[in-house]
Amino acid sequence: MSEHTPEKTPEEAPKTEAAPVHHTQPAQTPSKKSQKPLIITFSIFGAIILLVLGLVGGTVLTRTLGPNASPSLSTSADGNQTVTDEESSIASVAEKVGPSVVSIVTQTRTNSYYGSTSGEAAGTGIIVSKNGYVMTNNHVLEGATSVSVVDSTGELYEDATIIGRDPLNDIAFIKIKSDKEFTAAALGNSSTIRTGQQVVAIGNALGQYSNTVTSGIISGTGRPITADTGSGDTETLTDLIQTDASINPGNSGGPLVNMAGQVIGINTAIVEDANGIGFAIPVNATKGVLAGVLDTGKVTRAYLGVNYLTITPDVAREYKLDVNSGAYVYASGSSSPVASGSPAEKAGLKSGDIITKINSETVGKDGSLSSILGEYRPGDKLTITYLRDGKEQTTTVTLGTYNG
């Protein structure tokens, strides 16, 4: 059974509650106070997905972004499909990726009924450009009044600049103030990952053990979770990677890496009172926002404008659908399945349509609709394949800019 979700943005999904999950940041460190971790409720069934997005999940970007761009934004070999000699050596992967992983320390101020409280919190970040842009989790920067960065050599960079945040996808970007040329991480293709595939997690464990390396496998894909911030708000993340590689407080914002040394996920949460259940945001879902940051220095998110259900066999049975995958354009209550004036409405999408492909990427097989759209930017044009009354049709849409 599905349940209604908050209507603050288009494209959200129904979810059912299960085991509580915590964001992995902020870490409690000796003599340091930190913010209260967000509480997350794990969702068993996939559901109405927040999509105000625009970045595609299945392919690797090929646009040219200048000399400071991450090598991930050009076509490269798919490290998820090939087995190399590196697969026998976790140490070599850690050595390759380690210089691109930083520890983030924030000075925080939290206002409550009892007054204002100052503290310090710790998380992890991934260097994504030679000139010092760093990607991390949005919740790592929650309440931050100042941000410092410590690189893998122990060098401290104070007063890093917060470039912008994408709370709908729990990612954020900061800029290190330095003329130094940094080592940017190579980003992989999270749409081709495999359950059982070996992975490595790197992060600032417990806020005091920088560049801690753990290993494990991908335990599952397409996992949705819902976060309770403790202030009455919730946040929904969908299509997450589940892993048994140990993720600890302080690891938030750090990389989940394949054995070719490519970042395939951003570590974000762990299940409370469970062993070996952690979650990472698929890196493809960040690539459109990242491309905009590297191009313009600003965070912008693309917008389609639909509410939908991710189709599973259970959803198909409940809504009497003839397919077992795709995105069912649907909204309950007073919300509209297709937002008025949105790119989706202009493209002719209607309630009851089932979106099956974005360009050549298959919804379900290559990721949820939100993840597949995750590599696109505002203004990008794409072809949507959908079913209406059992007949396949296509339409072209130009993605807008989310202003929520």
N, C-alpha and C positions, 0 to 999 in steps of 0.2 A: 504494500500500500504506500502511496505517496503522501507527502504532507506539504503544505504550502510553505513557501520561502519568502523572506522579506522582499519587497518590491522596489528597493531603492535603485536598482538598475535592471535593464533588460537581460534576458538570457540567463535565468537561474533555474535550478533543477530541484525536484522533490528529493527528499532524503529521509532515511530512517535512522534513529539513534542507536548507537551501540557503545563499544568501549570508549571511555574518555581518552583523549589524546592531548598532549601538551606540545606547544611550540618548543623547540629545543633551546632557544635563547629566551631570556638572558641567563647567563650563568652566575651562580653564586660563587664568588671568589673570596679568598681569605681577606678580611678587613675591608671588603667591598660590599656595598649594598647593591641590589639590582631590582629591576622592575618585577612585578608579579607575572609569572608566565601566563600566557593565554591558555585557556582550556579549550580543547577541541573535542568534538564528538565525532567518532568514525561513522561513516555512512556506508551501509551495505550495498544499497542499490544506487546506481548512477541516476542522474536526475536532471532537474531543470538547471541549466548551466548558465552562469553569468556570462553573457557574452556581450561585451561592449568592446570587443577585442578586435584585434586585427593582426594576427601574426601567424603564418601558416606552419603547421606542425610537420608536415611530411618531408619537405625538401630543404636543402641547405641553400641559403641566400647566395646569389652570385653578383649582386650589385657592387660597384666600386665605391668605397667609402673613404679613400685617402690613405696616406701613409701610416696613420695611427690606428687604423682599423684592426680588429682582432682577426687572426688568421682563420677563425671559425666562419667568417662571413664570406668566404670564397669556397668554391667547389673543392672537395677533398675526398680522399678515399673513405669509405664507410668502415670505421673500425669495429662496428658491431658484427659485421659479417665475416671478417677474416680472422683467422687465428695466427698469431705471430709468436716469435720466440719470447716476446715480452710477457706473454700470458703465464710463463713459468716464473716470472720474477716480479713480485709486488714491489720490491725495492726499486726496480728500475722505473716503474710507473710513478712512485712517490718522488723519486729524484727528478723526473721529468716535469711533474706538475707542481711540486713544492714551491719553486720560486714564484709562482703565480698566485699563491694562497697567502692572505694576510690576516692578521688578527685585528679586530675592530674594538676599540674601547670608547664607550660613550659616557659623558656626564649627563645625568638625567635629572629631571624635576617633575614630580607627580603631584597634581592637585587633587585633594579629596575633601570630604566633609570635615576631616580633622586638621586640615591645613596643607601646606606645601612641604613635600619631602624631597630632599636631594639624595642622589646616590650615584653609583657607577655600575655599568653593565658591560658585558663582553660578548662578542660574536665573531663571525668569520666573514671574509669577503674573497672574491675572485677578481684578479686583475684581468680586464678585458681589452685593454689597449696599451700601446707602448707609452703613451703620455699620461697614464695613471688613472684612467677611469676604473672604478671598482664596482662590481655588482654584488649585492647582498640581499637579505630578506628585508622587507619593509618593517617587520616587527623588531628587527635588530635596532632600528633607529627610533623606535617608539619613545617619545618623551625626551629625545636627545637635545641638549642645549649646546653641546660641542662634541666633535668626533675626532679621535686620533687613530692612526693606523700604524701597526708594527709589521714590517715585512719579514720574510723568512730568515733574513740575516740578523734580525733583532734591531734594525734601524727604525727609529721612531719618527713619524711624520705627524706633527700636531696641526690642529685646526683644519682638518679636511673639510671640503665643501660638500654639503648635501645638494646634489643636482636635482633630484626629484624622486617621486615615489609612484608606484603602481600598486595600491593596496588591494585591488581586485585580484591581482595575481601574486601578492605578497613578495614583490621585488622592489628594490630601490637602488639608486646609484649615487656614489660619492666620487669626488675627484681629489686625488692626492696633490698637495701643493709642493711641486718639485720639478726641476728641469731634468731630472734623471730619466733615462730610457728604461722602462720596465719590461719584464717578460710577460707577455699576454698569454693567457691560457688558450688552448685550441678547443673549440666547442664541437661536439659530435652531433649525431643525428638521433634524437631520442625516439623517433617514430619507428626505428628498426631494431630497438632493443628486444631481447628475448628473456623470458622467464627462465631462471637458472643460470643466466650469464654472470660471470664473475665481475665484481666491481670493487672499487676502493673508495673509501670516504676519508677526506682530510679536513681537519678543523681545529679550532682553538678549544679543545675539550676542557670543560669546567672553568673556562675563562683563565686558565693558568698553564695549560700544556699546549702551547702553540704547535701547529703542524703535526698533530697527532694523526697517525695513519691506522685505519682499521680496514678489514676486508670482509667480503661476504659475497652474496649473490643477489640478483634481482628476484624477489620473492613473488612479485605480482605487478601488474600494471593496471592503469585505468581506475585507481582508487579515489573516491571522493571523501573529503572530510569537511566538517563544519566547526568553526572556531567561535567560542564565546570569549569576548575580550574582557569580561568582568565588569564592564560599564554599561551593559544592556545591549551592546551591539554584537553582531555575529559576522564572521567572514567565512565564505565558502570557497574551497579550493577543490578542483576536480582533476581527474585524469592523472593523479599522482603516481609516482613510482614507489612501490613498496620494496624495502630491502632489509636484510638481516645484518648488514654491516653495521657495527655499533655506532650509534649516533647519540651524543651526550649534550647536556646543556653547554652552550658555547659553540656548538657545531653549526648553529643556524647560519645560513648564507654561504656555507662552504660547499665544495664540489663533491659530487658523486661521479666517479671517473671510470670509464671502461679500460680494458687492458691495453688499448692502443694509446692511452694517455689523453683521451678526449673527454671533456666534461659533458656528461649526458643529463645531469640533474643538479638542482640546488637544494641541499638538505634543509628541511624546514620543521619536521615534527616527529614525535615519538608517541607511541601508545602508552598511557599510564598503566603501571602495574603489569606490564607485559615484557617478555624477553624477545629481543630480535625483531621488533616491528617498528620500523622507521619509515619516513616518507620524504620524498624529494620532488620538487617541481620539475617537470620535463624541460630541458633546456630549450627545446624548440618553441615553447610557449613564451619565451622571453626575447626571441630574436628580433621581432619587429620593433619592440620598444628599444632594444639595444641598438639596432641600426639607426634609429632616430637620435638617440643620445650621441652616438659617435659622429653623426652628420651635423647635428644642430646644437648639441649640448643641452637639450631639453627632453623631458619625458612626455611623449604623446602616445595615445592608445587608439587604435582603430576601432570603428563602431559599425556593427551590422544592423542591430535593432530588432532581434527576435527573442521571444521566450520559447524555450523548447525542452523536451524531455529526451535524454539519451536513451535510445531504444535498446533494451535487453530482452531476453525471452520473457521475463516476468512482465515488463512494460507492454510488450507486444500482446500478451494474453489479456492483460487488464484493459487495454484500449482497443482490443480486437483488430490489431494491425497484421498485415500480411507479410511483414518483413521482421527480421530479428536484429537488425542493426540500422543505424542512421540517427538522425535528429528529427524528432516529431515536433513540428511547430504547434505549440499548444500553451495555453495559460489558463489557470483556474481563477475563480473569484472575479474581481473587478479589473485585473490587469489585462492588457491587450497582448495577444500572441505576436502581433507585428506592430511596432511602435509607429505612431502617426508621423509622417514626414521623414521616416528613416530610410537609409539606403535599401533595406529589405523591402519596404513598401514600394519604393520607386522601381525596384526590380520585379515587382509583381508577385512576391511571395505572399501566401495567405495561410490562415489557420487551417491545420490539417495536412499541409504539405509535409513530405518527409524528405529532408535533405540527405542525399546519399554521397555526394562528392563535392569537394572544393578543388577546382582544376582537376588534376589527375589523382588527388588523394582521396581515399575512401573513408568516409566517416565510420568509425568503429574499428576497422582494421588498422588504420594508420593513426588513430587517436580520436578523441572526442572533437566535436565541432570547435570548441574553444581552443583546444591545442592546435588543431589544424590551421585555424585562423591566426594562430599565435605568431607566425612569421611575417605577417603582412602589416603594412603601415597605412595610415590615413592617405586616401587618394589612390591606393592600389586598385586596379581592376582585376576581377577574377570571374571565372565561370562557375556557376552553381548548377549542379545536376540534382533534380528532385523528382519525387513521385507525387502525382496528383490524380486521385481516382484510379490508381493502379497503373497510370501511364507515365513513362519517363519523359521529362521535359528539361530544358536548360534555359538559363537566363544569365545575363551579365550584370554585375553589381560593382559600383564604385564605393569603396569603404569610406565612411565619414570619420570624424574626430570625436572621441568621447569627451563630453564636457561635464561629467558627473562629479 
